[in-house]
Amino acid sequence: MTTPAPPHSPTSPTSPVAPADRLPLRERKKLRTRQALIDTALELFTERGFDGTTLDDLCEAVEVSKRTFFRTFSSKEDVATAPLHDMWTAFLDDLESRASGGRSVLEMLQEALLATLGRMTAEGWARRVRLSHLLAEKTPSMDAHGLHFCDRTSRAALAILHHRLALADPHDLRPRLAIDMLVAAFHRALETWTSQPGPATRADLAAHVRDAFAAIPGSLTLTAGPRDAV
């Protein structure tokens, strides 16, 4: 089964998770331009509003042409959501190579995501994630773009699981539900982390993700009783 890969695959030489010091000069320049577009976009969108900042404004601030922009990103939404998308793309790469024996599929997925979080060590990555998430909360087009990417990533993860684990039944709901639980837990952790005061740190985000993962078993057995009369 072919695994559909989201854009900016971690195996690409222009990926932000590739070891930049080992890349040719041309590719390092592409990475620097890509990072400048992300940083500047998030600052401008936060300061002026997503709809209040044009693509011309962004390209002028970074001193690149629109042609250069579209070599790297497909839209304003794409550049604004890049920090988390980079993480999920790296997650697929980890999942593709992770050993699968001795634990449940959900545990395997959780380990892959936490390992990926541990590798998102680029300076300022956590702050960019927070800015991106705050923007998406009030920008419908960013939210829609993120949902579309999430669906594509979930489908890619499902294809990897079917390929790696030799799951015979393509209609088996369990692997997709495991992926959905992983994504839902991460999103709840992200919301909690984004709303907390203080600086955004990757370690804090990982701690919230672990707490969300730990809550999954209890959520499956949670029972509803009658509310006590006041």
N, C-alpha and C positions, 0 to 999 in steps of 0.2 A: 504494500500500500504506500502510495506517495504521500509524504508529509507536506502539507501546504505551509510555506514559510512566510511569516509576516515580513514587511519591508525592513531594510537595514539589518539583515541577519548577522548574528554575532560571528559568523565565519567570514563575513565580508571584511576586506582590509580597511574599510572606512568605518567599522564598528567602533563605538566608544569603549567597548569592553576588550578590544584587542590591545595587546601590548604595544603602545604607540612608539616606544623607543626602538622597536625592532622593525618598524615600517620604513619604506622608502620615503624620501623627503616629500615627494608629491602627495603621498597618502597622509603624511603628518600634517601637511598644509590643509588638506581636505577636512581632517578631523578638527583642526583649529577653527576653520571657517564654520563647520557644523556647530561646534560648541559656542562660538560667538553668536550665531543666529539664535540658538536656544536661549542663551543668557539674555541677549538683548530683547528678544521677543517677550520673554516673561517679565522683564523689567518694564518695557513699554506697555504691555497689555495690563499689567498691574497698575501702572501710573495713569494711563489714559483710558483704559477700558479696552476690551477685545475689539469691539466694533468701532471704537474711536481711533484705532491704529490701523493704517492701511499697510498693504504689502510694500508699497513704495516707501512708506515711512521706515519700515524695518530694513529694507535693502539699503536705503540711504544711510541709516545709522551704522550699519555694518560695513558699508562701502563695497557692496557686491551687486551684481546685476540680478534681475529677475531670473535670467537663464541659469545663473549659478544657484539661486535659491531652489529652483525646480529640479535641479540635478540631485538635490539632497532631500527635499521635502515636497509633499504633494499639495500642501495648503497651509494656511495660518493655523488651522486646527492641528495639523500634523506636527508642526514645530512646537506648538504649545503643550502638546501631550507627550512629547518625546521622552522626558525623563523616566516615566513609568513604563512606557512602551519599550524602552531599552532594557529595563529589568525583565519584563515578561519575555522578550526575545531571547535574552540570556538564559532565562528559565527553561525555555524549550531546548536550548543547546545542552544544558545540564541534564535534562530529562532523557535526552537521546542517548547519553553515555553513562547514565547512573546504573549501578548494579541493582537488580530487582529482587533478589531472593530473600526469604526469611521475614517479610513483613507485608502488611496490607498495602494495597494500591494507594489508599489515602495517606498512609505514613510515608510512602515513597514520594508522593507529590509534595507533602509538607517538607520533607528533608531537602528536596530539590529547590523549593522556593526559599527556604532559610539559607541554604548554601549560596544561592544566587544573591540574596540580600547581603550576605557576608562579603561578596566580591564587588559590590557597588561602592568602591572606595574612592571614586573620583572626587576631588575637592568640590564641595558645594552641592553634591548630588541631592542630599536630603532636603536642603533648602529649595532647590529647584522643584522637587517633587511636591513640597508643600505649596509653593506658589502655583504650580500647575493645577493641583487639586482644588485650591481655593477659587481659581479662575473657572474651572469646569463647573463648580457648584452654581455659578451665576451666569454661565454662558451655554445656552442650549445646544449650539452647534458643536462646541467642544465635548459636551456630555454625549451627544449622539455619535460623534467620531470615536470617543472612547468605548462606547458600547459596541460599535461595529468591530473595533480592534479586539475587544475582549472576546467577542463571539468567534472571530477568526483564530485567535490564539487558543481558545478552548477546543476548537475543532482540530487544530494542529496537534495539541497535546493528546487528544483522543486518538488521532491517527498514530502517534508515537506509541501510545499504550497498546493499541491493537497490534502494531508491528513488533514491539519489543516483547510483549507478554503472550503473544500467540492467542489472543482472545478469539475464540471461534465464532461466536454469535455476534454479528454486526448490529443486532437489535438489542443486545444486552444493555439495559439502562444503567447498570451499576458503575461502570467506569466514568460515564459522563456525569452522573450524580456526584461521584467523588471529586471530579474536577470542579463542578459547580459549588460544592461545599468549600473547597479550597479557595476559590475566587471570592465567594461570599464572606468567608472568614477574613480574608485579606482586606476586603473593602471596609468591613466593620472596624478592623484595626486601624486602617488608614484614616477613617473618619475621626476616631477617638484621638489618634496621634496628631492629626492636623489641628484639632480644636484645643489642644492643651497649650498652656502658656509656656514661654521660654523658647530657647533655640531649638530648631529642628535637628535631631540627630538620627543617624542610621541605627544606632544601638537602641534608642527608645522605640523606633518603629519596629525593629525586630522583636523587642520585648512585648509590644502590643500584639504582634502577629502570633507569638507563642501563646499568649493568653487566649486569643481567639481560637487557636487550634485546640487548646486544652478544653474549651467550652463546648466543642462539637459533640462529644459523646453524651454529655448531659442534656444537650438540646434535643437529642433523639429520643430521650426517655422522659422528657419533661411532661408532667401531667397537669391538667387544668382542673381545679376544684371550684366549688361555689365560693363566691366572694362573701366574706363575713358581713352581716348587716351592721350598719353604722348606728 
